[in-house]
Amino acid sequence: MDDRDESAPTQSRAVQSDPGKSGLPSRHTTVGPERAPHRSFLYAMGLSAREIAQPFVGVVTTWNEAAPCNISLSRQAQVVKKGVAAAGGTPREFTTITVTDGIAMGHAGMKASLVSREVIADSVELSVRGHCYDALVGLAGCDKTLPGLMMAMLRLNVPSVFLYGGSILPGRFRGKDVTVLDVFEAVGANAAGTMSDADLAELETVACPSAGSCGGQYTANSMAYVSEAIGLALPGSASTPAPYESRDRFADASGRAVMALLKRGLRPRDIVTRQALENAAAVVAATGGSTNAALHLPAMAHEAGIAFDIFDVAAVFRRTPLIADLKPGGRYLAKDVHEIGGVPVVLKALLDGGFLHGECLTVTGRTLAENLESVLLPDHQDVVHPTTRPLSPTGGLVGLSGNLAPEGAIVKVAGLRRLAFSGPARVFDREEDAFAAVMQRRYHAGEVLVIRYEGPRGGPGMREMLSTTSAIYGQGMGEDVALITDGRFSGATRGLCVGHVGPEAAVGGPIALIEDGDVIEIDAERGTLSLRIDPAELAARRERWQPRRHAFQSGALWRYAQTVGSAGKGAVTHPGAAAEEHVYADI
């Protein structure tokens, strides 16, 4: 007879009144005579009475076969589970969806991307609630999966540890490191006749040589750096590339760490304070990260009941120097950061310069400053600079406002030579029309391309515009035109591209009132976005404006459009922690 059969009757009685489950959610599914049917299901899956009596830890991944970003997460999850078990917990693995932006880009599939962030957070909440898990380890790879899991952790507020799946290794093309951004830009070069079909075909086969998320400081790596800066991930876990089996030590340690948090009673909302959110915004600015952070940080704050909108994010961006020379605006990739010591090196440089709140708690149980005590900024490298010698005195992203963006807008300026632009508008009411115009060269130097009705509600889904912006860059026009949209940009976007313009066109924001030829003024130094127009004319246009009906009148996109709020507050779909009367962790 196996060990489970011998021990089950005696230990089952212990489970019925186990004091170790006191206060834990899993007591509702494992403790007492009335839970005998529930325990039957657990025995059916091979659990012993001892394992049933232990805390239950959800191990959630965004694994799937859609793209390389998530393909390695299932293997890493097995190591997390070993760490949980070694520390006295019972891991229960489950998965949630992913919409991978690289595959969804440039067509109607991108409407699903931002919506997936909410579905991820909602589905993790429902899985944890339904099965009464006591703690959570979340592993993510592609762009929206990272904030989606961290939002769920904050919403549930059970002890949690986040683990990034790691970045992809760089490809090599004609002796140079390349990423998928080079392929997107090559499409424009091919359309302009400066790259042959054969060269494009060769590039696409070598640009992405391994598992992992896009290797530049795009959204995935930006939010991975956030996970360490905000305190939800173990130090050093975000920068080790996905194919390296050395990631296993972070996976095992994450499983052990969540058990330590459970014993200590340290929860995500104890860690993610306003000061921690400012730390997160600082690391995005310092690394020239993704404009999408200005969307995801307010959404994460919302789950913790903290008011932290696009203007709060922009204030941190403005006071933080750019110190990391990373693509798309710079020269280096995530692998290069790993080789000089990883994210802790960036954080230590910021801390030494007085740009972080070192007193913030982290999932190690120690403060950020304590985690960084032994970290040094290496000499003889130029990937990460000290704050005394920054690449720029202000961060790689800038918040804008003005009569075109009363609710704010965001622009990435890292690597740009030209920070101010004024020119006539060329207006498009959807991305496909703008992309077609670019590919057919139906635009001119000096123009400001406007892509509207692509906001959270109007899209629906707030699409990214990487295909369009990359084609412009590939045609050699990246510094000669500007682009504004109520949609989003990929973290890989380059050029003077202004996103998140709010209020969006679908609700009658000023961007809906622009006409071809209107002069738009962008000034990233002063932080302004303006339409040069007589106020009376603008008011007359507003009187004439009529809402547009989008084509998605059923299904998930329809439901999202009914509930989603403004981009400036994170494009969230529920009232958030400030309105809650019940916290899952306290059931």
N, C-alpha and C positions, 0 to 999 in steps of 0.2 A: 504493500500500500504506500502511495507517495506521501510526502510530508504534509501536503495540504489536506488530504483525507484524514490523516491521523489527528491533525490539530484543529480542523475546522469546527467541530461541535463545541469544544472548550473555548476556543478563541472567539467563536461567534457570540457566545454569551458575553465575553468581554467587550465586543464591539457594541452590544446593545446598551451598555452604560459607560462607554469609554470616556473618562474625564478629559483625555487628551484632545477630544474633538470640541470641547466647550468653547463656544464663541466662533467656531469655524463654520463656514457655509456647508461643508460636506456632511455635517452632522444630520442635515435634513434628508440625506439619501443613504446614510450608512448606520445610524445609531437607533437602537430600540427595536422591540419586537415587530412594530408596524412596518419597519423597513426590511423585513425578511425578503419580500419579493424583489426589492431593489438590489439587495446583496446577491440574490440568485443570478441576476444579470452579470454582476461583477465576477462571481465565481465562474460563470460560463466563459468569460474571457481569460481565465487562467490566473486570476488574482487569488492570493492567499488571504486568510483572515487577518494576518499581520498587516498585509498591504492595504486591506480595506480599512484598517484601524488608523492608518497613517494619513497625514494631510494629502489632499489630492491637488496636484499641480497641473494645470492645463499647459501643454506645450503646443503652441499654434504656429503654423508656418503658412506662407503664401506660395508654397511649392506648386509648380505646374510645368507643363511642357510648352508653354507659349513662347518663351524666350530664355536666353542664357542667364538673365538676372536671377531667376528663382530656381534654376535646375539643380543647384547643389544644396538646397535648404533641407530636403528630406534627410540626406546623409548627416548633416550637421545636427539635426533634431535628435537623431539617435544618440549622439554624444551628450547633448543636453539632458536627455532622459537618464543616462547613466549617472550624470552629476547629481540630478535630483534624487535618484534612488540611493546613491552613496551617502547622501546627507539625511536620509530618513524620510523621504517623501515618496509618493506614488505618482509617477508621471502619467498623464493621459493625453495622447497626441491627437490633434485634429487640424484640419486645414481650412483655409478660406480662399476666396477668389483673388485673382489678379487680372488687371487689364494692363498689359505692357505697352507703354507709350511708343516705343520704337516700332512696334507692329501696328498700333492704332493710328500712327501719325499720318496726317495729310489726307484723310478721308473721313467719312461720317463715323467711323469707329472711334475716333478721338472724343466724340461726345460721351462715351462711356467711361472715360478715364477718371475724371474728378468724381463722378458719381460713384465709382468703385471705392473711393476712399470712405464714403459714408456707409456703403454696403459692407465693407471690411469691418469697420468699427461696430456697426449694428450686428453683424453675424457673430463676431467674437463675443459681444455682450450677450446675445441670445444663447450661444453655446455654453458660456460660463454660467449664466443664470439657470439655464435648463438643467445642467448637470451638477450645479453647486460646487464648482471648483474653488479652492481656497487661495490659490496664487496662480501666477501666469508668467511664462517665458514666451516671448514672441520673436520669431525670426522672419525677416523681410528682406526683399531685394529691390524690386522695381519701385519707381517714384512714389506712387500714392500708397503703396503698401506700408511704408515706414510711418508716415503720420497716421495712417488708418489704425495700425496696431497701437501706437503710442496714445492715440485718442481713446481707444478702448480701455487701455490700462488706467488712464485718468478717470474715465467714466465709471468703471467698476470699482476702482480704488482698492483692489486687493494687492498685496505685495507682488511686485512685477519687475522683471528684468527684460530689457530689449537687446536683441543681438542682430546686427547687420550681417547679411550673408556674404559680404565682401565684393570688391570691384573686380572687373574683368582685367586681364592682362592686356597691354597695348599690342596692336597689330604692327606689322612692319611692311612698309611699301616704299620701294626705291630708297632704302636706307634710312627711312624716317619712321618714328613712332606715329601711329595713326589710331583714330577711334571712329566710331560710327558717324560722328559729326563730319568727318572728312568725306564720308560717302554721301551724306545729305548735301554737302556743299558741292561735291563732284557732279551731282545731278544738274545743278545750275551751270557748272563749267561745261558739261556735256551739251546742254541746250545752247550755250553760247558758242560752241564750236572749239573750245580751247582744251577739251579732253575727248579722246577718242572713245568709241564704244568698247574697244578692246581693253583700254586702260581702266575704264569704269568697271568692266567685268572683273578684271584682275583685282582691283581695289576692294570690291565688295566681298571677294572670297578670302581676303587676308585681314580685314579690319577688326574682326571680332574672333580672336583665336581661342577663347576659353569660356568657361562658365564665369558668371559674375555680372554685376551691373556696370553701366557705362563708366569708363575710366576717368573722364574729366570731372571738373567740379560742377557737375550738372545736378539735377534735383536729388538723385539717389545718394550720391556722396555728400551733398550739402546736408541732407537730413540725417545721414549717418553721423556726420560730425556734430550735428545738433544733439543726437542721442547721447553722446559723451558729454558735451558741454552742459546739457540740461540735467545730467545726472542719472539718466535712466539706463545707461549702458556701462559696462565695465571699462576702465581705462585701457586704451590700446585695442579694443575689440573692433573698432570701426574701420581700421585702415589696412588690415591684413588681407591681401587679395583672396578671392574666392577659391582658386585652385590649391592654395597652400594648405597642406594638412596640419600645419601649425595652428590653423584656426580651431582645431579640436580642443586646445587648452582653454580657449575662451568659451567654447560651447560647454565643456565640463564645468568650468568655473562659474558660468552663468546659472547652471542648474544648482550648484551648491550655494551660490549667492542668494537665490530666491528663497531657499530654505532658511538661510540666516536672517533674511528680512522678515520672513514669517514668524520666526521665533522672537524677533525683536519688536514686531508690530510696526515696522516702518513701511509706509504706504506711498504710492506715487504722488499724492497731493501734499505729503510732507516734504517731498523732494522738489516738485515743480512749483516753485513760487514765482512771484513777479521777477525777483532778482535772477532766478534760474532762466526764465524766459529771456531776460536781457542778455545773459551769457550766451544763450543759443543764438540770438540775433547777432551778437558780436562775432561769433565764429563764422557765421555766414558772410558777414561783411568783410572780415579779415581774409577770407579765402576767395573772394570774388565769386561767391556761390550763386545759387539759383534764385531768381525772382519769385519762384513758387514758395519760398520760405515765408514771404510776406502774406501768403494765403494760409499756410499750414500752421505757423506759430499762433496766430489769432484763433484758429480752430482748436488747437490743443489747449490754449488758455481758456477757451470757452468751456471745455470739458472739466476744467478745474475751478470754474467760477471766478476767473480772473479777467478783468477788463484789459485787453491788450490788443489794439487794433493796428491797422496798417500805418497809422501815424506814429504809434508807439514803436513799432518795428523800425520805421524810417528814422526816428530820433536816434536810435542806437546805431543804425547804419552811418548816420552823419558824424557821429563822434568817434567811430572806430576806424583805425588805419587799415589799409590793405597791405598785408604782409606776406601772403603766399602767392607765388607766381604760377598759378595753375590755369590750365585750359578751362574754358574756351578763350579767355582774354590773355592768358599767359602761356608759359612754355611747358609746364610739367603736368604729370598725371598722378592719380592716387597712389600708384605703385612707388613713385618717387618719394612721396610723403612717408609711406611705410618704411622705406629704406633709410630714412634719417631719424626714425623713431616714432612715426605715426602721429595721430591726432594730439596726444599729450604734449608733443613739442609745440604745436600751434597754440594750445591752451596755455602752456607755460610762458611762451613769449608774450601773450596777451596779459596774463596775470602779472608778470614782472613789470609790464608797462602800465599797470593800473587800470586795465580795461575789462576786468572780470570781477565778479563778486566771489571771492575765494571762500567765503563762509558758507556757501550753499552745500547742503547735504547731497550725497550721491548713494547709489545702490551698494557701494562698498561699506556703507555705514559710517564712512569718514567724509570730511568736507572735500570740496574740489581742491582747495589749497593743500590739504594733507595728502591727497592722491598725487599731487604734482611735486612734492618736496624734493624728490631725488631726480627729477627730470631736468635735463640740460638742453639748451638750444645748441646743436652741434656747430662747430666752426667748419670752414672750408666747404660750405655748401651754399647755394643761393636759391633753394626751393622755398624756404621760409626765412624771412628776414626778422631781425629784432624790431620792436616798435620804434626804436630810436633811429632806424634807417628803413622806413617803410617804402613800399612801391608808390604809395599815395597816402597823403595825410588823412583822407576820409575813405570809407569803405567802398567796396566794389559795386554797391547798389545805392540808389538814391530814390527817396520818395518825392513825388511831385503833387502839387495841387494848383488850383486856379479855376477860371470860369469854365474850363472844359472838364475838370475833375474835382468837383466840390467834395467828393468822398475819397479822393486820393487816387494815385496811380504809382507805378513802380517802374524803374528802368535800371538795367545793369550797365555800368559804365567802365568796369574793369577792362583795360586794354584799349579803350577808345581814345582817339586823338581829338575828336570833336565833341564837345559837351553841350553845345548850343546849336539850334537849327531852326530856321524859319523858311516856310515855303507853302505853296498852294496845295490844297488837299485834292487827292484822287480817291473817291469814296467807293467802297465795296460793301455790300450787305451780307456777304458770307465769304468764308475763306477760299472755297473752290474758285470763285470768280477772281479773287486777287491772285491766286496761284497761277491760273490760266493766263492772266495779264502779264505776270512776271515771266512765265515761260515763253510767251510770245513777244516779249520785250515791248509791251504796250504801256510803258511808263518812262519817265524822264528824270534825269539828275535834277536835284533841287526840290522834288516833290515830297509830300508827306502822304504816304499811303494810309488810308483809314479802313480798318476791317471791323465792322460793328454787327450787332445782333448775334454776337458770339459769347455773351456773358453767361453767368451761371443759369439765369432764368431764360434768357433769350435763345441760347444755343439750341436746346438746353445743353448744359454740361461744360461750358467754358473751355473750348478747345485750345490746345497749344498750336502755335503757328510755325513750328520749326521747318516744315517743308518749304514754306514761302520765304522765311528769312534766310534759310540756307541757300536757296536758289538765288536770291539777291546777292548774297556774298559770293557764291560761286561764279556769278556773272561779273564780279569785280566792282559791284555797285554798293557794297556794304557801307561805305562812308559817304556816299553821294545822295542817299535818300534816307528818310526816316519813316517809321511805321508806328501807328498807335492803334490800340484795340481795346475793347472791353472784354476780350478773351485773355488767354495766357500765352506765355512763351515757355519753351523748354529751357531748362538750365543751360543747354548747349547753344542757345541763340546768341548770336553776336550782332553788333551794330546798334544804332540809336533806336531801340525798339521799346516802346512804352506800352505796358500791359496793365490789366486790372483797372482800367479807367472807369470810374464810378461817379454817379450812378450809371448803370449800363443802359444801352439803347432801348432794351425791351421795356423798361419802366419809364421811358421818356427822359433819360439823362441827356445832357448837352451833346454828347457824341452822336445822338440820334438826329440832331438838328443841323449837322455840318452838310454843306453842299460843295460840289466840285468847284475848285478855284478859291474857296475860303482860305485865308492865310492862317496857318497854325504855327504857334511859337513854342518851342521846347527849350528850356534852359535848365540843364541838370546841375549847373553850378548854383543857381538861385533857387532851384527846386520848384519851378513853375511850369504849367502846361496851360496855354491860353489860346483862345480863338479870337482873332482880331476882327471884331464885328460890333456894330452899333447895338446897344442893349435893346432898343426898340425893335430892330430887325429880328433879333434873337427871340424876343417875346412874341412877335408875330408868327415866327416859325413854330413856336411852341403851341400857339393856338391852333395851327393847322395840322400839327402832328397827330397821327392816329396809330394806336398799337398794332403791331404785326402779329399774325397768327402763325405759329410754327407748325411743322408737319407732324410733330410727335404728340398725338392726342390720346394715347393710351400707353400702358406699360410703364416700365421703370423710369424712363426719361420724363414722361408726363408727370408722374408722381413727384419726381425730384423738383421739377419746375414749380409745382404748387407750394413747396415748403422752403426752398432754398433762399437764403438771405444774401446780402451784398458781399462782394469780394473783399471789401475793406474790413469786414468783420469776420472773414474766414470762409465765406460761403457755407455756412452751417445750416442744418436742417431741423434743429430742435432747440428748445429754450436753454439747455445747458445746465451746469451745476448750480448756477445762481438761483434757478427756479425749483430745484429738486426738493422733495420732502422725504426722500428715501435714498440711501446709498446701498448698493448691492453688498458691499463688504460687511455691512452691519446687520444682515438678515439673521 
